[in-house]
Each structure stands twice: as structure tokens, then as C-alpha cells.
């Protein structure tokens, strides 16, 4: 038997105030009855991904954070720099729920056969507002997890796994044969490395510390380049020449790294060029920016010919452009390999209230390697 959902439940909200202040709080919201093709999921695990952090804390100066309220209903406020408020205009005054993905148990189901079939099942969900005790979602948003899989195992079943698979699918569809990836020691980067090893895809991993390079090599990575090494450009060029990678996915975004990758790709291609062209190599080189760990401008010092591109890449548009059968096949692979290839490790599990402690905010907002947090909204709270 599954316990019926509460009439009201707690949800974590992020609010940008007109005066330039961020407010994080827990609010009570009604739990709607599910429609015919909907279910109510008791959320028991939801990761804090980089994409969640932008909505959760945005550009707020967390050194100014102040916690008030009660232990059960904390309120956190922090100042947003005046220059950053221009980018927040679209969400001023809106109390916004947070959490892109999560997992839990279906505790109530609508009248359709598809909904009823999920009752009592452990499912992963992609649908936003996952930092909530209960979520009403469409059946189509649910991925039934294999028997014996816990919500914690399935909490990160969508964004990182489908991003890694989407990167490889993009590589193949655009005619590339290998790829490079920045911030490669992240949870996503380690997952991409495992997928590439399993699928026989050559991967150039770009990191910024020696310990991150060592971590990836321990996990079987062949090509790892450290941006802090004095030989980084030479190392990167050699790795790109060895793999033939002409596609890169960049989580950094700002600074000179995207341009450095394109320059190294051009240099790698020129190693095997049979003749000189003042327009550079005719082979197209592409960098897709999919993150913003560095929010400064992207700087391109053009020394990589004329056959190149820099653009944005996001998971949702990729899935929308893909055939439904393709997306379903990707999801089924994730479900089958959830505790192996696509396993995610968390440094700490916290309740909704604990997620708003100064210590927790400082830890997960640092985005450090191995510091991924997961929120369990069912822990330690009363609606």
C-alpha cells in the first residue's frame, strides 16, 4: 500500500525582489488531484545540478547570505549585484519552484490504465519543481525504474545521462568521429568518459587540476589535458591529432578556452595537410557551449581558418528535434545501465530545510568535483 499524499506539501522557492535581493524559502502549496493521465509522485531524491543553481541562486553574492525564519521554515536572503539585475528582469517578483529532475514513488494515479499501472512504482521524473514533497506529473514524464532501484539511484536519470548520450548522437549526426569535453571531471564528464569507453568513442578530456586528471585516468581515460599545465596547448593539439576530434562541448563558456580548442583543432589538422591554404583547413571545426561556469565574455582569437563554428547546445532542444523512437531508446538504455554506466555519486543527502543552511549553500554552489548534493524532500519536514 502507498500512503496518500498530503493535502498541502512543502516546496522550495526562489524569488528575486525588485530591490536587488534573492530570497529562498519553503512554502506550503496544495497537492492537486491527478488528471486521468497524471500521477502524484512522492519525491525522495532530487539532485542539485549546475542548471538548477542558476535558477536557485542565480548571480546572487552568496557571501552576503543571511538565514532567518525557523529551523523547519528557513528563509535565506542575499544581495544581487546591481549589474546582474538587468539579466533578472524577466523573473523579478516571481516566486519560482526549483529542481529539474528527481525520483520517487507514485502514491496516487489518475483514472487511465497507463496511470494506474504506475501506482506504487518507483519512477524518475523530468518536469521541474522537483524540490517538492509531492509532484503531479504526466505519465509521459515518468521513467519506470528497474525493480530494486532506489529513488536516489534514479534521481539523476535524465539530465546528465541524456546529455552524455546526446553529445555522442550529435557528434555522429554531424559527421564527426571523436569529441572533446571541458570540465571533464564533473559528474557529467565522468559519465561521458564511461559512455565513450563503452561505445568505443575517442574522447579528449579537458580539466583544470592535476587531481582531476588523475581521477579520469584512474577511470580509464586515455587523453586528459590540464589547462593549468604550461604545455596545455601542445598537449591538447597532440590529443586532438591522435583522436581526430573536430567537435567539442564546452561547459566553461567564458574566456579563451573555446578559441584555444579551435586553434588546437586547426593545428592538429595541419599536421596531416598535404598542401597550404590561406583559408586554413577545409574540415569544419565546431565548439558547442552548453554551460556557463565562466560568465565572462567568450574570447575568440581567430587563428583557426574559416571552417569553424561556435554555438549553443542544450539537452531540451536536442530531444525535441530527435525522433520519439530515438529518445525512447536513449531512455531505455539509461534505465538499463542506471547503476553502472550512468551511476551518480552524491557527497551528501539533505532535507529541504537543510538545503537552505549556509553550510550546504556554500558547498553545493562551489560546484567542486565530487561535491554533488541530492535533496530528499521527504526528510525532516512537516507540511
N, C-alpha and C positions, 0 to 999 in steps of 0.2 A: 504494500500500500504506500502511496505517496501522500505526504501531508499537503493539504490545500494551501494555496498562497494566502498571505495576509492581505487584508483589505487595503492597507497602506504599507509602503515599504520605503526604505531609505535609498537615496540616490546622491552621488557626488556631483556637485555642480561647480562650474567655473564662470565667474561674472567679471566683466571689465566695466568699471564705472567711468562716468564721464569725466570725473576729476583726475583720472590717471591712476586708478588703483585697481589691482586684481583682488578678487575675493573668492576664496574656495570654501565651500560649506557642504553640509549634508542636509538635505531637505526631504520631508515626507511627501510622497506622491501616491495617488491611488493606483491600485493594480487593476487594470481593466479586465473584463471578461474576454476570453479569446473569441475571435470570429470563427466561422466554420473551418477555414484553412489556416488557423493560427494555433499556437500553443503558448503556455506560460512556462518559462524556464527559471528555476531557482539557480541563480548564478553562484557558482562556488569557486571559480578561478577566472581571473582576467588579467592579462599581462599589462605592464606599463611599457609600451613601445615608444620609440622616438616620435612617431606620428601622433601618439597620444599626448606627449609632452607639449607639443606646440599648442594644442587646444587647452591643456590643463594649466600650464603656467605661462605660455607664450613668451613674450620678451620681458617679463617682469624681472626686476632686480631682486633676486631671492635673498640677498644679504640684508634687505630691509624687511623681511618677512616677520610678522608678529602673529602669534597664536592667541586666540581668545575663545570665548564660548565655554563649553563644558567638556569633560572627558569624553562623553558619549556623542556630543554635538559640537565638535571643534569648528572654529572659524579661523581661517588664515588670510591675512591681508598682506600685500606687498606693493611697492610703488612700481609703476611702469614709466620708464624714461620718456620725457616729452617727445623726443624724436621718433620713438617707436609707436606713439599713439596714432599717428597717421595711418599706419597699417592695421590698426584695430578698429577703424571707423565702422566697419560693417557689423561688428558684434558688440558695440557699446550698449549697455543696458539689457543685454540678453543673457539670462541665466542658462548656460549651456551644459547638457549632460556630456560625460566623457567616457571613453573606453570603446575602441573599435571592435574588439573581439573578446570572446570568453567561452566558457563551457559550464555546463551544469546539468541538472536533472529536470525533465519535463514533468511538472506537477499538475498540470491541468491542460486539457485539449479541447479543441473545437469539435464540431459535430461531424466533419468529413472523415472518411475512412483513413485518409493519409494522416490527419491529425491524431486520431485515436490510436493509430499504430505506433505513435511516438510516446504515448503515455508511459512514464516510468523509465524511459530510455535516457542514457547519458549522451548529450549532444554537444557539439561545438557550434558556435553561432557567430556570424559576421553581420553586424547590423547597427553598431553604435550604441551609446548609452549603457555600456556593459558594467560600469561601476555602479551597479544597482543590485538590490537584493533579488528582485524579480524582473523579468523582461518578457513582454508579449511580442512574439515574432512570428513571421510567416513560416510555414513548413519548409518553403523553398530556401530559407536562410539557415536551415539546420543541416548539420552533417552528423549522422549517427555514428558514434564511436564504437569500435570493436568491443566485444564483451571483455570485461576485466580492465578496461581503460578508465582511469580516473579523470575527473574534470581537470585536475592540474595537468595531467598528461596531454589533454586536448585543448587547453586554454589558448595555445599559440598555433592552432591547426591551420589557420588561414593566411595571415599576412606574410610572415616570413617564409613558410613553405611555398606558397603560391608565387611569392616574389622571386624566390630562387628558381623555381621551375619556369616562371615567366621570362626571366632573363635568358635562360637557355633556349626557350622557344623563340624568343626574339632574335637571338643570335642565329638560329637555324633559318628562320623565315627571311632574314635579311642577307643571307648568303655568307655569313662569317663562319669561321671554323673553330675559333677559340675566343676567349674573352679575358678581360682584366677587371678587377674589382677593388675599390678603395674601402677603407675602414674594414679591412678583411678579417679582423679578429673579433668583430661583433658577433652576436648570436646569429644574425643572418649570414655573415661572412663565413662562419664555421659551418653552417648548414650548406651554403653554396659549395664550399670545398668538398663536403661529403658527397653531395649530389654529383659534382663533376668527377670525382674519383670513381663513383659507382657507374656513371654513364660514359666514362672514357673521354671526357671533355678537358682539354688543356686550359688551365686557369692560372693567371698571374695575379697573385695576392699582394696588395699594397697596404702596408701598415706604417705605424709611426714610432714603434718602440721595439727594442731587441726582444723583450719578453713576449711580445705579441708574435713576432716572427718565430720564436722558439715554440710557442703554443701551436701554431699552424703546422710547423714542420713535424712536431710530435704526432699530429693528426694526419700525416701523410702528404702534406702539401709539398710540391716539388719546386715551384717558383714563388719565392717570397721576397719582396723588395721593401726596404725600410726608408721612408722619406727623410729620416734624420741622419742617414749614413752619408758620409762625404762622397761615396761612389754611387749614390742612388740613381742618377741619370744613366750612368753606364750599366748598372745592374738591371735597370728597367729595360733599357734598349736590348740588352742581351736576352732577357726573358721573353720579350716580345718577338725577337728574331727567332728564338728557339720554338716558340709556340705558334707563331704566325697570327697572333691576336691582333685584330684590327677593330675591335669593339671593346668599350669599357663602360662600366656602370660606376658612377661617382656619387658617393654618399656625402662628400665634403661640400661640394658646390662652390664655395668662395675661394679666393686666392688663385694661385698659379698652377695648381695641380692638374686641372683638366688640360691646360695648354701644354704642360710638360709631358703628359701622356701622349697627346697628339704628335708632339715633336719627336718623342722616342719612337712612336709607331713609324713616322716618316723615316727616321734614321735606320730603323730595323729593315724597312722595305728597301732602302737604298743599298743595303749590304748585298743584295742579290740582283740589283738593277743591271741590265745589260747595256743601257745607254743613258745619257744625261738628258733631262728635260728641264727647261727653265720653269715649268709649271709644277714640278715635283712629280711624285708617283701618281699614276692614274688610278691606283687602288683606293677605294673610299675608306676613310678612317672616321669612326664615329664614337663620340662620348655622350652618354646619356646621364644627365644629372637627375638623381632621384631623391636626394636628401639635402639638408642644409646645416650640417654640423658647423660649417663656417659661413656666417651670414654676410661676410664682406663681398664686394663685387667679384665676379668671375673675370679673371685677367687672362687674356689670350695674347701672347707674343708670337705673331704669325711667322712661323718658320717651318711650316709643315705642308707646303704646297697648296694646291687648290681643291684637292679631292678630300673634303673633310666636312664634318658636321658636329654641332653641339646642340643638344635639345633636352627636353624634359621627358621623363618616363615615370609613370605611376601604375600601380597594380590595377586600380579600378578601370581605367580606360583600356588597358590590355585585356582584361576579362570581358569587357563589353564588346570589344572588337573580335573576340575569339568565338568560334562556333560552340554552341551549347554542349555538343558531344565532347569537344576538346576540354572544356572547363570541367565537365563531369569526370573525365578520365584523370585529369590532374588531381581533383579532389579525392578520388578513389585511391590514387597512389599515395597521397598524403595519409589517408586513413590507414592504409595497409602498413605504412612504414613510420607510424607516428612515434613509436618508442625507440626507433633506431635512427634511420637517416634524418628524420625530421624532429628528433627529440630536442626539447628546450630545457635548459637548466636554469633554475632561479636561485638567487642568493638569499632571498627572504620572502616569506609569505606574510602579508599584513591584512588587517581588517580595514574597513572604510575609514574608521576613526584614526587608526594607526598610520594610514597613508597620508594623513594631514599633520603628522608630527614633524617638527623641524628637522629631526634626525633623518627621517625617511625621505622628506623632500630633498634634503641636501644630497642624500645617497643616490636616489634614482635620477635626479636631474643632472648629476655629473656624467651620466652615460658612460661609465667606466666599463672596461672589459670584465666580464664575469660578475657584474653588479645588477643584473636584471631582477626587478621586483615583480611579484604577482599579488594582486588584490583578491582576497576571498570575502565578498560582501556578506557571506553568511556567518562570519566570525564576529562575536563580541558586540553586536549591536541590537537595539530594540526598536521596532518601528514606532 
